[in-house]
Amino acid sequence: MLESCWDDTIEVARMWKALPEEEREVYKNYAKAQRGLWIEELEVYRQSAAAATRTRPLESETEDDSPSKRPRDDPSAYKPTTEQEIIDVDID
């Protein structure tokens, strides 16, 4: 399979080199235009992704009040799961 891909790559490169420069320019211009469109679409995507992940803190929330600073009520949330507990869950 890889040999076939390699052979295909060599054939495409040979065909590209055989093209006159005028015909190559058509493809180069098309690629340049498509890249410009892709960059524009990427920027729109990045802005929408950034907007989707952006969060605003509540107005009443202070730095000491933020969820990451609050201690958990249940310290067992940090207790590691034992192998026996995993087996018990799998059996049920």
LINLIN-V90458 format. One record per pair of residues at least 24 apart in sequence whose ideal C-beta (glycine too) atoms are under 6 Angstrom apart, sorted by the first residue. I is the first residue (numbers start at 0). J is the second residue. If there is no record, write none. Layout:
i=I j=J
i=I j=J
This chain:
none
